[in-house]
Each structure stands twice: as C-alpha cells, then as structure tokens.
Amino acid sequence: MNYKVMGNDGKVYGPVEADQVRQWIQQGRVDSRTALWKEGEKDWCFAGLMPEFAGAFVPPPFKAPVPRGDNLCAVWSLVCGLLSWICCCFCLPFNLAGLVLGIIALAQLASSPEPRNGRAMAVAGVILSGLNLLACLGTSLISARGNPVIWTGTFH
C-alpha cells in the first residue's frame, strides 16, 4: 500500500511504502498529527489515527516534577526570629538561634544545585533575629550605663 505525506513545509511527499513512513516516524519527520493519504482513500487522515501506524507513536516518558521543598533551616530561622520578639526578656537564645540558622540556610540555598524554597524566610529570620539581638544589646548597654538596678529583695 502506498501513502502520500503532507510535510510541515506544505509539500506532498510520496507515494511511499508503509515501511518508509515508519522510518520517518522513528526519525521524527512524521508525527501523529502529520496528514497522510492512503492509496484508495478519499480523504487525508492524521498518521496517529491510522491503525497501521498508531503503534509506532510512543508517548515520551513521563517525568514526575521534582518537588521543591522548603529549607528547614530557613523555616526555623523565621520561627526563632518571630519568637525572639514575641517572648519576653528579649529571648536571647531565640535571636541567636534564628541568626545562626538563617545564615546556614542562606549558605545552603546558595550552594544547592537544585532550586529550593526558603530564601525569603531565611532573610526574614536573619533580619528579625538581628534586630532583636541589637535591641537586646542596646537595652542592656543603656541600663548598665545609667542607674544599675540592684535587687533589694522587695518591690517599691
């Protein structure tokens, strides 16, 4: 059986045998939406709809999308930065932990070969923790410079 092929350039190629069409399919010159005319038929048809060629079109292998997870150091940096402002007494351990975790997260994100989420969280954690640490140090310096508070054992 002979076929004619409507090329992407609008030209008609053929008549050619079915084996030649299969070879063109493997080369990528004919795809499932290429118009073919089969000898003895009235109308053109897509190659993918012809039973003799339908098995030649193999779908491309499915590639699952790679999940982009959050960097956990960035998440905890933000959490510690928020806790340092929410908890009383300037929460020295939280602001230090948030600052260290944020810097670690930024270093990990910069050196990671695959894209990851968390840069904004790490930056926010570093800023919140750093500002809280500065506020803590500033308050400590101001109170130490002024009137030192001496505990007498009673409230006035």
C-alpha positions in Angstrom: 0.0 0.0 0.0 1.3 3.4 -0.9 1.0 6.6 1.1 1.5 10.3 0.5 2.7 12.5 3.3 1.9 16.2 3.8 5.2 17.7 5.1 5.5 20.6 7.6 6.6 22.7 4.7 3.3 22.2 2.9 4.8 19.9 0.2 3.4 16.5 -0.6 5.9 13.6 -0.4 5.4 10.2 -2.0 4.0 7.9 -2.9 6.0 5.8 -0.4 5.6 2.4 1.2 4.4 1.9 4.8 8.0 0.9 5.9 9.3 4.3 4.7 6.6 6.1 6.7 7.6 4.1 9.8 11.2 5.1 9.2 10.2 8.7 9.0 8.2 8.3 12.2 11.3 7.0 14.0 13.4 9.9 12.6 10.8 12.4 13.9 10.0 13.6 10.4 6.4 12.3 10.8 4.4 12.7 14.0 0.9 11.7 15.0 -0.6 14.9 13.6 1.1 14.6 10.2 -1.5 14.3 7.4 -1.3 11.1 5.3 -3.2 10.0 2.3 -3.6 6.3 1.8 -3.9 4.9 -1.7 -7.6 4.2 -2.5 -8.9 6.5 0.3 -10.9 9.6 -0.4 -9.6 11.9 2.4 -6.4 12.7 4.2 -6.0 11.4 7.7 -3.7 12.0 10.7 -1.0 9.4 10.9 -1.8 8.7 14.6 -5.4 7.8 13.6 -4.3 5.1 11.1 -4.2 1.7 12.7 -1.1 0.6 10.8 0.9 3.5 12.3 -0.8 4.0 15.7 1.6 1.7 17.5 4.7 3.5 16.1 3.9 6.6 18.1 5.3 6.0 21.6 4.5 8.8 24.0 7.5 10.4 25.6 8.5 9.0 29.0 6.7 10.7 31.9 9.0 12.7 34.1 7.5 13.4 37.5 8.0 17.0 38.7 10.7 17.4 41.3 9.1 18.8 44.5 10.8 21.9 45.7 10.9 21.6 49.4 11.4 24.3 51.9 14.9 24.6 53.5 14.2 23.6 57.2 17.0 25.9 58.5 15.2 28.8 56.8 11.8 27.8 58.3 13.3 27.6 61.8 15.2 30.8 61.4 12.0 32.6 60.8 10.3 30.8 63.7 13.1 31.8 66.0 13.1 35.3 64.7 9.4 35.6 65.5 9.7 34.0 68.9 12.5 36.4 69.8 10.1 39.3 69.5 7.0 37.5 70.9 8.6 36.1 74.1 9.6 38.4 77.0 13.1 39.4 78.1 14.4 39.7 74.6 14.7 35.9 74.4 18.4 35.8 73.9 18.5 32.1 72.8 15.9 32.6 70.1 17.6 35.6 68.4 21.0 33.9 68.4 19.5 30.6 67.1 17.5 32.5 64.4 20.6 34.4 63.3 22.7 31.3 63.0 20.0 29.2 61.3 19.3 31.9 58.8 23.0 32.2 57.8 23.2 28.5 57.5 20.1 28.4 55.3 21.3 31.1 53.0 24.7 29.3 52.6 22.8 26.0 51.8 20.5 27.7 49.3 23.4 29.4 47.6 25.3 26.1 47.2 22.4 23.8 46.3 22.4 22.5 42.7 18.6 22.1 42.6 16.2 25.0 43.3 14.7 25.1 46.8 12.3 27.4 48.5 13.2 29.4 51.6 15.4 32.3 50.7 12.8 34.9 51.8 12.2 33.0 55.1 15.9 32.9 55.8 16.3 36.6 55.1 13.3 37.5 57.3 14.6 35.3 60.1 18.1 36.9 59.9 16.6 40.4 59.9 14.1 39.7 62.8 16.8 37.9 64.9 19.5 40.5 64.2 17.2 43.4 65.0 16.1 41.7 68.2 19.7 41.0 69.2 20.6 44.6 68.6 17.7 45.8 70.7 18.7 43.4 73.4 22.3 44.6 73.4 21.2 48.3 73.2 18.8 47.9 76.1 21.5 46.2 78.2 24.1 48.9 77.4 21.7 51.7 78.2 20.6 50.1 81.5 24.1 49.3 82.5 25.3 52.8 81.8 22.5 54.5 83.6 21.3 53.6 87.0 22.1 50.0 87.6 19.2 48.0 89.0 20.1 46.5 92.4 17.8 43.9 93.8 16.9 44.7 97.4 14.5 41.8 97.8 11.4 44.0 97.9 9.3 45.7 95.3 8.8 49.5 95.6 
